[in-house]
């Protein structure tokens, strides 16, 4: 049984060690039913056949378009999925209610909310008792915030079963910090698909204050901003202890991630500092060998006075493998919005693990893993 930990998806060695161990244990139980060692055999069998489940999603996906998820599972031939429609306010209110919910309590609370979609997926299962990974298609969602639930039973029971959850936003907003100057922080909002800056977007800024009555942290709105014609807004730097979250809103879209931004003042030496920085985005964070990576980048020129977008700027973008060896290269140029886009086909052989894309002044890392694809059945959009 201990040798089974050496199993790798890249080969067949040790693949059936857990199955062999399970069968040996069963033979011992059948042959010596009254033995004092039967209990130990049963415990080990329970460990081998225990169900495990996890769900990985990009935290933001384009609305009204299917997207992908990665499922890691063990001893699970079929999963049941529900997409629960929520608001950030509902989730925060539940967290602040004082209830100490365990996993089952949270699952029951999610299930009491509106279901946006439900379906089942048959997972490849050859009975080897090992952990496997599979890519599944998630349904298109309207703009909003959701919680994805995946379980091994229709009731999402955790009694000798497995349940996984993952939050997800459907939004066209893309947010990143352009610069932090001595007395202010600059942000830009872009269309997640085209990279075009978005003017007129409301940005509500929230920070944590200590609530004496509840003896805990409470989110407090302290400022509201609007993006200018370049899709930008600034935040005046505060005390070193200040941290804040950004709630982006328009008439038909919203994005309120749980990421915190540091609001401390920046102190930099020297004058007339100038440097470029490229912010990369990939369409996913995990790929299979041979798949295509679609990426975008935006190049910002930073100075002590004013950051600006680098228009019509040439850039050499390279793909590197796990061993930091160059695999491919593209010559690109930024457009009028300071962005470029391209794609790389990943190698179909070689080591799996962390690969990265980089240019002269930026990089992004992602994983390449061997996994299969599964297909949904009984897909119902509500």
N, C-alpha and C positions, 0 to 999 in steps of 0.2 A: 504493500500500500504506500509506503514512504517513497518508493521509486516513482510513483505516479506524478510527483511534484516536478519531475524533470521533463514532463510532456510539453511539447511545443507544437503549435499549429503548423509549423513549417515541415514537420515530418511525422512518421507513424510510430517512432520509438516511444514506448511507455504509454501509448494511447489507451490500451486496453488493460493497463495494470489495475485500475480501480474496479473494473468489471470482474477481473480475475479474483481480486481480493474479496469482493462482495460474494462471488460464487463459492469461494473457499469457506467463508464465514457461514454461508447458508448450509453447506454440507456438514460443517461441524455442529450446527444447531440441530439439523435433522438426525445426525448420527448419535449425538449425546444430549437429548432433550432435557434430561434431568440434571445435567452438569451445572455446577456453580459458575462456570465460565460462560454460560449462555447469555447472561445479562450483559457481559462485556462485549460479546459478539453482536448483540442487538444494538448496543450503543455505537459501536463502530459502523455498523450498517446504516444507522440513522445519520451518522456524519457523512457517509458516502453519498446517500441519496437525498440529502438536504437540498431544498430549493433555494436558489439565490437569483436575485433580479436587480438590475440597475438600468436607469434610463438617462441618456445624455442628449441634451438639446442645445442648439444655439439659443442664447437668451432672447435674441430678437430675430424675427423672420419677417419677410415681406408679407403683407396682407393679401388675401384673395389669391394665394398661390400655394400649392402643396410644398412641403419641406421635408427634410430628412431627420431621422433620429437614430441613434445607435443604442441597441439593446445588448446588454451583457447578461447572460443567463446560465444557469446550471440546473439540469434535471427538470426543465420546463418545456413541455411540448407545445403549449398553447398559452397565449396571453390575452387578457381582456383589457381594453383601453377605453377611457373616457376623457374628454376635454371639458373641464369645468370653467364656466365663465365667472370671473370675479372682478372686483375693483381693488386697487391698492388700499383704499380706505377701509374696505371690509376686512382685508387681511390684517392691517395694522390695528384696527379696533379689536379684533379677536386676540391678537398678541398682547394688547394692553389691558385686556379684560381681567387679568389676574388668574384666569383658569390655567392650571398646569396640565395641559393635554399631552398624553402620550401619543405614540404613532397611531393607535387605533382611534383615539379621540379626534385627531386631525383628519384622518381618512373619513370618518363619519360626518365631520363638519363639511368637508369638501363635497361629499355625496349629497348633502342637503341643499346644495346650490344648483343653479341652472346648468344643465348638461348641453354643451354646444355640439358635441359629436360623440359617437360610440361605435366601436367595432372590435373585431377579434383578429388575431394573427396567428397562423400556424408557424411554429418555429422548427427549423431543422434539428432533429434529435435522433442520433444514432445509438443512444443508450450507453455511451462510454463513461458517464458520470463526471465528465469534465466540464469546465467553464468554456462557453463559446460566445462569439459576438456576431450580431446580425444587424443589417441596416434595414429599416422599415420606412415606409412613406407615411407622413402625417397629413391630415386633411387641410385644405385651405381654410383660413380663419379670417373673420372680419377684424378690423382694427380693434385692439383691446388687449386686456390682460387675462391670462388663463393659467390654470393649473392642470397639468397632464397627469393622469393616474393610470398605472399599469399594474395589473394583478394576475395571479394564477387562478383565481376563481371569479365568477361573475359578481359575487358579493364583496370582493376585495378583502377577504378575510386574511388575517395574519397568523391564525392558529395552524402551525405547521405548513403555512403557505408563505408567499412572498408578495410584497407590494412595493412599488417604487413610485416616486412623485418627482415632478420637475416643473418649475414655473416657466412661462414663455410669454413673450409679447409679440403681437402682430402689429408692426408699425413701419412706416416709411422713413421715420426720423433716424438720422445718424448723428451722434454727438461726439465731439472730441475737443480737448482743450488745446487751443492754439499756442498760448504762451502764458507765463506767469511773470509779470513785471514787478517792480518794487512795490507799487501801490495798487495794482489791479491784476485780475486774471481775465483772460480773453477766451471765449468759446465760440465755436462755429457749429451751426446746424446745417446738415446737407441731406439731400434725398439719398436714401440708402441704396437705391438702384442706379441712379444716374450720376450721383456725386455733385449735383447742382446745389449751390447754396440756397437756403430757404428763408426769405424775408418774412416779417410779420408773424413769426411764431412766438407764442407766449412762453416764457421760462419762469416758473415759480421756484423760488429758492427756499429750502427748508433746512433748519438746523435743530440739533438736539439740545433741549433744556432740561435741567433736573426738576422734576415735579415733587415738591416737598410732601404733598398730601398722599401721593401714590408711592413715594419713595422709589422713583424710577425715572428713566429718561422719557421725554415726550417731544414729538416733532412739532416745531413751531415755524410758521411761515414768517420770513423776515424781509423778503424783497420779491418784487415781480419785475421782469424785464421783457423787452421785445427785441427780436432780432432785426438788424438793420437791413439795407438792400443787399449787403454782402453775406447775409445769414449769420451775422456776428452779434454778440452781446458781451458786456464786461461786468465783472463783479469787483467791487472795491474790497481790497484786502483788509482783513480784520485782525483779531488777536491770533496769537500762535495756536491757541487751543480750538479755534473755530473750525468746524467741518460742516459741510452742507451737501444736500442732495438736490438734484435738478428735476423738476417735473415739467416736461415739454407738452404743450397743448396747442391744438388748432381746432377749427370747427369740426373736423372729421378724423382727427388723429390724436394720439397721446402716447407718451413714453415716459415712464417714471421708474427708472432702475434704482436698485438699492445701493449703487455705488456712491461712496462719499468722496468729496473733493476737499483738499486742504485749503483753508482760507488764510493761511499765514502770509505775512509779507516776505518778499524775496529780497535778499541782500547779495548783490553781485559786484565784484570789483572790476575795475577797468572801464574804459570808455569805448564807444563805437564798436562793441562786440557784434559780429555778424556771423551767422551760421545757418545752414539749411537742415531741415529735418523732414523725413518722409514718414507718413503714417500709413501703414499697410492694412488692408482688409482682405480676408479670404472668404469665399462663400461658405466654407465649413471649417471645422477644426480637426476633423478626422477623415482620412481617405483610405481607400484600398489601393494596393499596387495596380498600376495601369490606369487609374482614374485621372480625370482632368481637374486641375486646380485653377479656378477662376479667381483672379485677384484684382484689386484696385489700390491705387496709392494717391495721396495728396501731398504735394511738396510745399512746405512753408519756409519762407526766409525770415529768420528772426534777427532783430537788431535791438539795441537798448531803447530805441525810440518807438518803433512801430513794426509789428510783424506784417508780412504781406504774402500773398499767394504767388508762387513761382509759375508764371505763364510761359508757354512755349519753351520749356526747359527740357533738354535732352537728358536721358537717364539710361544707364545700363542695369537691367534687372536680371538677377541670376538665381537659379535654383540649385540648392546644395543638398546632398544626401546625409544620411545618419553620420557618416565619417567625415563630414565637412568637405566632401569632394564635389566640385562643380559638375552638375548634370546637364544644364542647359542655360541658354542666355538669350535675352531679348533686348533690342534697342528700341526705346519708347520715347515719346515726347508728351509733355503735359499740355492740356487744352487750355481754353480761356478761364477755366475754373481752377487751374492748377492741379488737375487730376490726370491720371493715366490708368489704363486697364490692360490686362493681358491674360494669358493662360499658359500653363505648363502641363504636359502629360507626364505623370509620375512613372518611374521605372517599374516594369512588371516583375522584376526579380531583384534580389539583393536583400540587405538587412532591413527589417522594419524598425520603426521608432520615430524619433524627433527629426524632422527635416525643416528646412527654412528657406525663405525667399528674402533676398536683400538687394539693395542698390548702394549707392555711394554714402547714404546717410540715414538708413533705416532698414528694419528687418521685421519679419513676422515668422513665428514658429508654428508648426502644426504636426499632427501625428499621422503616420502611415501604418495601418494595421491590416492584417488578413482577417476578413470576416465575410459572411455570406449575406444574401439578400432574402427577405421574406416578403410575402404578399398578404394583403389584408383581405378579410372576408366579412360579409355582413356589415358593410360600411354604411353608417347612418348619420347624416348631418341633420341636426335639429335646429 
